[in-house]
């Protein structure tokens, strides 16, 4: 940080990073007005940023088009698309890393695997091609809210259709076996999908941008998928991070109130 950066904050050398889905919002939903107002107030305490697996458009949609105006940093696709306020910092390309031939092999394997799945519903948009990753959804991202919730419950159940459930976990294990040696990471996140990206391009990727902006005394991260295999796991276990596991946006707010002694 340069001299004079964030002098309007109570703690200008403290950075709080937030996952989006399940942390600031309900999964794939817009931020609640109550939480939006709270975060605007909380910004007076320290420097704040977003780090999500979704692309910039989806993050802006969920944050009511305030991801770059109400937050000091916005790291879309784990930081592969990065902003400091409205200033774009850098981008990276998964296709450029993998190449067209290997990308087609990966996509084709996923589509064949999904075709053979026995699950309650299949809809559409099973693979979403993002700048820095592939997002794979066995049910398809076109499912309704009720279908999304039902798939999440099905995925977590101990047994379905006479077999172990864990649809995404088993899918990931098949991918790890098929594409061993490709330098890929498979990370389960949200309710219905998982991400595929080069190893090292998880949420810790955003930290390289932060280091270039100067030294923070503390960097906190708040996320709901901090378990091993979840898409918050790597950043929550990074040595530079003070992690906080949350259950929903209300829990995030309550933890911030306690941690920063905010009077309500």
C-alpha positions in Angstrom: 0.0 0.0 0.0 1.2 3.5 -0.7 1.2 6.3 1.8 -2.3 7.6 2.2 -4.1 4.4 0.9 -7.3 3.7 2.8 -6.7 6.4 5.4 -10.5 6.7 5.7 -10.7 3.2 7.3 -10.3 2.5 11.0 -7.8 -0.3 10.2 -6.3 0.5 6.8 -3.7 -2.3 7.1 -6.4 -5.0 7.5 -8.0 -6.7 4.5 -11.1 -8.9 4.6 -11.8 -11.1 1.6 -15.2 -12.7 1.1 -16.5 -15.6 -0.9 -19.8 -14.7 -2.6 -22.2 -17.7 -2.8 -23.2 -18.9 0.7 -21.1 -16.2 2.4 -22.5 -12.8 1.3 -25.5 -14.1 -0.6 -27.7 -17.2 -0.9 -26.2 -19.3 -3.7 -26.8 -17.7 -7.1 -29.1 -15.1 -5.5 -28.7 -11.3 -5.2 -27.3 -9.8 -2.0 -30.1 -9.0 0.5 -30.6 -5.2 1.0 -29.9 -5.7 4.7 -26.5 -7.3 4.0 -25.7 -4.8 1.3 -26.2 -1.9 3.7 -24.2 -3.7 6.4 -21.2 -4.3 4.1 -21.2 -0.6 3.1 -21.0 0.3 6.8 -18.4 -2.4 7.5 -16.2 -0.9 4.8 -15.4 1.9 7.2 -13.6 -0.6 9.4 -11.0 -2.0 6.9 -10.2 -2.8 3.3 -12.7 -5.3 1.8 -12.7 -7.5 -1.3 -14.6 -10.2 -3.1 -13.1 -13.5 -4.4 -15.4 -15.8 -6.3 -15.3 -18.6 -8.7 -17.9 -17.1 -11.0 -17.2 -14.7 -13.8 -17.4 -11.0 -13.3 -20.9 -10.7 -14.8 -22.4 -13.2 -12.4 -20.6 -11.6 -9.4 -21.9 -8.1 -10.4 -25.4 -9.5 -10.8 -25.3 -11.0 -7.3 -23.8 -7.9 -5.8 -26.4 -5.6 -7.4 -23.8 -4.2 -9.7 -21.7 -2.9 -6.8 -18.8 -5.5 -6.9 -16.3 -2.9 -8.1 -17.8 0.2 -6.6 -18.5 -0.9 -3.0 -15.5 -3.2 -2.6 -11.9 -2.3 -2.9 -10.9 -5.5 -4.7 -13.0 -7.8 -6.9 -11.4 -11.1 -7.9 -13.6 -13.0 -10.4 -12.8 -16.6 -11.4 -10.5 -16.8 -8.3 -8.6 -13.7 -9.4 -7.9 -14.7 -13.0 -9.9 -11.6 -13.7 -8.9 -9.0 -11.1 -10.0 -5.4 -10.3 -8.8 -2.8 -7.8 -11.9 -0.7 -7.7 -12.7 0.0 -11.4 -9.1 -0.6 -12.5 -8.5 -4.0 -14.2 -5.3 -5.6 -12.9 -4.9 -8.7 -15.1 -6.5 -11.7 -16.8 -5.5 -15.3 -17.5 -6.9 -17.9 -19.9 -7.6 -21.6 -19.2 -7.8 -22.3 -22.9 -4.4 -20.7 -23.5 -3.0 -22.9 -20.7 -4.6 -26.2 -21.9 -4.8 -25.8 -25.7 -7.8 -26.7 -27.9 -7.0 -30.4 -28.4 -6.8 -31.1 -24.7 -9.8 -28.8 -24.0 -11.9 -30.9 -26.3 -10.8 -34.1 -24.7 -11.8 -32.8 -21.3 -15.2 -31.4 -22.4 -16.0 -34.6 -24.3 -15.2 -36.8 -21.2 -17.5 -34.6 -19.0 -20.4 -34.8 -21.5 -20.1 -38.6 -21.8 -20.0 -39.0 -18.0 -23.1 -36.8 -17.5 -25.0 -38.7 -20.3 -24.6 -41.9 -18.2 -25.5 -40.4 -14.9 -28.7 -41.5 -13.2 -30.0 -38.5 -11.3 -33.5 -37.1 -10.6 -33.3 -34.3 -13.2 -31.1 -33.1 -16.1 -31.7 -29.7 -17.6 -29.2 -27.7 -19.7 -25.9 -25.9 -19.7 -23.9 -28.8 -18.2 -20.6 -27.1 -18.9 -19.9 -23.4 -18.7 -16.8 -22.2 -20.3 -15.2 -19.4 -18.3 -12.0 -17.4 -18.9 -10.1 -19.2 -16.2 -11.9 -22.5 -15.7 -14.6 -24.9 -16.7 -17.7 -25.1 -14.5 -19.3 -28.5 -14.7 -22.9 -29.1 -13.4 -24.3 -32.7 -13.5 -27.9 -31.4 -13.4 -27.2 -28.3 -15.6 -27.1 -24.7 -14.7 -30.6 -24.1 -16.3 -32.3 -25.9 -13.4 -34.9 -24.0 -11.3 -34.3 -23.0 -7.7 -36.3 -25.9 -6.4 -34.4 -28.3 -8.6 -31.1 -26.8 -7.5 -32.1 -27.4 -3.8 -33.3 -30.9 -4.6 -30.0 -31.8 -6.4 -27.9 -30.5 -3.5 -29.9 -32.7 -1.0 -29.6 -35.7 -3.4 -25.9 -35.1 -3.8 -25.4 -35.1 0.0 -27.6 -38.1 0.7 -26.0 -41.3 1.8 -27.6 -43.5 -0.8 -29.7 -42.9 -3.9 -31.0 -45.3 -6.5 -29.5 -48.1 -4.4 -25.9 -46.6 -4.7 -23.8 -44.1 -3.0 -24.7 -40.5 -3.9 -21.9 -37.9 -3.8 -22.5 -37.3 -7.5 -20.0 -34.5 -7.8 -17.4 -36.2 -5.6 -17.5 -39.4 -7.7 -17.4 -37.3 -10.9 -14.3 -35.5 -9.7 -12.6 -38.8 -8.7 -13.2 -40.1 -12.3 -11.7 -36.9 -13.8 -8.6 -37.1 -11.5 -8.0 -40.7 -12.7 -8.6 -39.9 -16.4 -6.6 -36.7 -16.5 -3.8 -37.5 -14.1 -0.6 -35.6 -14.9 -2.4 -32.7 -16.7 -1.8 -30.3 -13.8 -5.5 -29.8 -13.1 -7.4 -29.1 -9.9 -11.1 -30.1 -9.4 -13.0 -28.1 -6.8 -16.5 -28.6 -5.6 -18.4 -25.4 -4.9 -22.0 -24.0 -4.6 -24.9 -26.4 -4.8 -24.8 -28.0 -8.2 -21.4 -27.8 -9.8 -17.6 -28.0 -9.5 -14.8 -26.2 -11.2 -11.8 -27.4 -13.2 -8.7 -25.2 -13.5 -4.9 -25.4 -13.6 -3.3 -26.3 -10.2 -2.5 -23.1 -8.4 -5.4 -21.2 -10.0 -7.6 -21.7 -7.0 -8.6 -18.8 -4.8 -5.0 -18.4 -3.5 -4.3 -17.0 -7.0 -5.8 -13.6 -5.9 -3.1 -13.2 -3.3 -0.4 -12.5 -5.9 -2.4 -9.4 -6.9 -2.8 -8.3 -3.3 1.0 -8.6 -2.6 1.7 -6.3 -5.5 -0.6 -3.7 -3.9 1.5 -3.6 -0.7 1.6 -5.3 2.7 -1.4 -5.8 4.9 -0.8 -6.6 8.5 -3.8 -9.1 8.5 -5.7 -10.8 5.7 -8.9 -12.4 6.7 -11.0 -14.7 4.5 -14.6 -15.6 5.0 -16.1 -18.6 3.2 -18.6 -21.5 3.5 -16.7 -24.2 1.5 -13.5 -24.4 3.6 -13.6 -28.2 3.9 -11.1 -30.3 1.9 -12.3 -30.4 -1.7 -14.4 -27.3 -1.3 -13.5 -24.3 -3.4 -12.5 -22.2 -0.3 -10.2 -24.8 1.2 -6.9 -23.7 -0.4 -7.2 -20.0 0.5 -8.5 -20.8 4.0 -5.4 -22.9 4.7 -2.9 -20.5 3.2 -0.3 -19.4 5.7 -0.9 -15.7 5.0 -4.7 -16.0 5.7 -6.7 -15.8 8.9 -9.7 -18.1 8.0 -13.3 -17.9 9.1 -15.8 -20.6 8.2 -19.4 -19.3 7.8 -22.7 -21.0 7.2 -24.6 -18.2 5.5 -24.7 -14.4 5.0 -26.3 -13.9 8.4 -23.5 -15.9 10.1 -20.9 -13.8 8.1 -22.5 -10.6 9.4 -22.6 -11.9 13.0 -19.0 -12.9 12.9 -17.9 -9.5 11.6 -19.9 -7.8 14.3 -18.1 -9.8 17.0 -14.7 -9.7 15.4 -14.6 -6.0 14.8 -16.8 -5.0 17.7 -19.4 -3.3 15.6 -22.3 -1.7 17.5 -25.7 -2.4 16.0 
